[in-house]
Each structure stands twice: as C-alpha cells, then as structure tokens.
Amino acid sequence: MKVKSSKSTTRKRPLIKTQAVVPQDSSTGIEKSNVKKQILVSATLMILLLITTSFVILYARGYRLFVDKGAPAVSKTGILQITSTPTSSQVYINDHLTTATNNTINLTPNKYTVKVTKDGYYDFQKDVQIEKEVVTGIDALLFPKSPSLQSISTFGVEEALIDPSGTKLAFKIASQSAKRNGIYILDMTARTVPILQGQSSSSQIANDTVDKFSEAKLSWSPDSKQIIASISALQTPIPNSPEDIVPEPTITAISPTPDLATYFLLKTDGLNDVPQDITATISENLDLWKTQITDREKSRQKSLKPKVAEFSKKYFKLLSWSPDEKKILYQASESAQMPTFLKPRRIGNNLLYERRDIKKGAIYIYDTTEDINTRIVDTIEIQPSFNWFPDSEHLVYVHDKKIQLVDTDGANLTTIYEGPFLGNFVFPWPDGSKIVILTNLGNTTASPTLYTIGLK
C-alpha cells in the first residue's frame, strides 16, 4: 500500500513594521524646572553681589544715604583717617569730641580743625581740607608734658658730636685718669638698655696715654666709620665742602695745619691702641672726605626734577636733607615765587600750610616727592639750630634756650625742654624715643654730662 507523502509547508508570518514608542519620562520636566530655578537663583545672587559691591565701592568713596525732609538722599563725603602715638587718644572735630584714634571719620567736604588730646600729653592740632571721595590722613605724634630726665654718662663730658647717620655720638672726657680720659663713642642703636643711671653702651676709642685726646677737635668721616682727631693747635673750623653743596651739620671738619697740630685717624668700632698719625697726609684725607660728600650731594641732586634742581640752586641755601632724603631743609637766599612743579597735584595732600612765596632769610622745608613747600621760621635774628627727627616728619628746633619739636609743615610747635643745657648739643635718639642733651642741670661747679629727655 502506497503511502502518499505530502510536503509540509511552513507558513511565513508577515513582517510587521513597528515603531518603537519612547515613553515620556516624568523626571525630565522636573529637571527642566530645577534648571530654571538654578538659573533664577544664580541670577538673583549675581544681581545682589553687584548691588552689594557697588554699595561697598560707593561707601568706600564716601557716599552716604540719609533722609532729607522725609525723602532719601545720597551725600558725597570725604574720609578722614586719623592715627596717633600713643593710641586711643581723643579726637575733636571743630571742638566737638567725635571719636578716638585710630579710626576713620566720614565728613562732608569742608575745612576742619582737628585736635587730638590725651591726658599727660601736649595737644596736637591741625587744619585739614576734606574733599569728596578723597581719603585724608593725619598721623598725630603727641609729646609728654613731663618728660623723664636720665643720665647716660658717668663722668663729666667736654663736648659731643653726632655722626652723619645720626646713630653714634662721639664725646670727650677729661676729668679722670689718663687711661680713662679720651674719646668715647655712644652707639644709640645698641639693644642694651641702661638699668641704672650712668650706665650706657658707650665705648672708649682713644685715651690720654698716647696724646691729649681729651682736648682734641673731632671730625666724623662721611661714612661714620672713622674720626679725625686734631690735637695741640689753634684750629679754625672750615666747611666740609665747597659752597655749592650741602654742609652737613653733623660733620665738623678741621683746618689742615700740619706744622702746628698732630692729626690722628681713629676707627670707631674699638679702642685704638696705636692711633694712626696722618699729620703728613691730612690734606689728602680731608680732600677724600670732601669728594665723598660732593659725590653724595650730586647723587641727591640727580634725584630732583631738572626744573626743581635749577630753582633750588638759585634760591636755596641748603641746610640738610631729611633722613629719608625726600625733604630739604633750606634758607631762602632770595625772595621769589616758587612755581608748581608737580601737575596735577596729588589728591589727599594737605595744602593748607603750603607757602610758594619764599622770603629771603626765612627757613623752609621742601618735599621733593609731593612738591609741597612749607615755612618753618619767618625771620631769624640769631641763627638757631635744627636737627631732623628720625621720622623725617618733625624738626628739633633749638633757640632761645628752649628745645622744641615742630611738624615739617610748621604746625604744632611744642616746647619739650626749657631747663639748662649747653650750646646746641641736642640730638634725637634714632628711634625717636628720647633726646640727648649735654647739661650740668644748672650746677656751675659740676662738669656737664649727657642726659636723655624721654619722649614716650
């Protein structure tokens, strides 16, 4: 029996094209919402930051918000920044107690009288001009009404001479034995502080066992490292330098007279066991020192603007430069009108004390950096003595048997000491803490000695 085989056919299923359906994620909308919020917060913070920054800038420049007749208004002010030594002093503005140092005060543009006071100290007073959006500074240095007086040398002192740097004091002693008599150096920068009266950091550099150094005429070298001692002669002081350069008041040169005197070159950092006799070469040594002084002055003159240098050469009789070499103390050689060399003028400078009209014979200070000229003494009958205070902002003014301190703008002339002292032997301590004087305290039978007048 035949069995019929049949082909089994596989039925092909039709391909159905389907499009994938992406489901809408609900988190996408939330993310978009969060992004918008972040942008909004960032923009808000940026706007607040800009507003705050603008407010701080305007506040720093002196703008103030106040209410005028019930309506808000903005006022442009200036800032007075006032500091003092000692600190925490009272500040009066136009005789009204306003604040204490150290502080800043916002004031409407105008002229004000500022007074700084503290118990036990002399008042400080200065006029200032406040301008809008400008910071004006005052640094008040107050001096005690009852300064302390302390001896810093044990034996009687014959003479004292400050060095060009203002840090060393040479003096002579002649009332002791030959070994103790001689020349001494007081280092005023030494860290050792006298504990008892009569103690000091002075050291002997020459004694009378070799020659009469206690009777010598002394002259400092320009670099303060050496001293020339002239002994046993009739000596006439001569200028340190030619007339066209500044005569340094702290250097006293001596007349070269080798046939009459003996000259020694002494080092100042220790005892000269065998002093160097330079009698045969004294002229060469003095010429070398004059050359050093001349070169230094030329360097200073080069720092001046050409027009300033030309004017000063014609109208200034230079007395000395300030310790920071930015100010010139001078006596007017002729009357003249000083032109303005710095244009425009620097903002914030106090010009209320400026004097561009210079009068022959008067004493002035010219600030080479700020182009400000101020008068210190109007007329001089007897030549006074001036020494720069170490901060370059004050002068020590010795006249009429008084020791006074005055600001470089001529304000705040303060009498520090009115007791007995000899000649013009008055020297400020390098840190400004005291002033050294030579005095016998009015006892004519006693040899004079060195004392300090405490200023702090």
Buried (B, 14 or more C-beta within 10 A) or exposed (E): EEEEEEEEEEEEEEEEEEEEEEEEEEEEEEEEEEEEEEEEEEEEEEEEEEEEEEEEEBEEBBBEEEEEEEEEEEBBBBBBBBBBBBEEBBBBBEEEEBBBBBEEBBBEBEEBEBBBBBEEBBBBBBEBBBBBBBBBBBBBBBBBEEBEBBBBBBBBBBBBBBBBBBBBBBBBBBEBEEEBBBBBBBBBEEEEEEEEEEBBBBBBBBBBEBBBBBBBBBBBBBEBEBBBBBBEBEBEEEBBBEEEBBBBBBBBBBBBBBEEBBBBBBBBEEBBEEBEBBBEBBEEBBEEBBEBBBEBBEEBBEEBEEEBBEBBEEBBBBBBBBBEEBBBBBBBBEEBEBEEBBEEEEEBBBEEBBBEEBBEBBBBBBBBEBBBBBBBBEEEEEEBBBBBBBBBBBBBBBBEEBBBBBBBBBBBEBBBBEBBBBEBBBBBBBEBEBBBBBBBEEEEEEEBBBBBBBBB
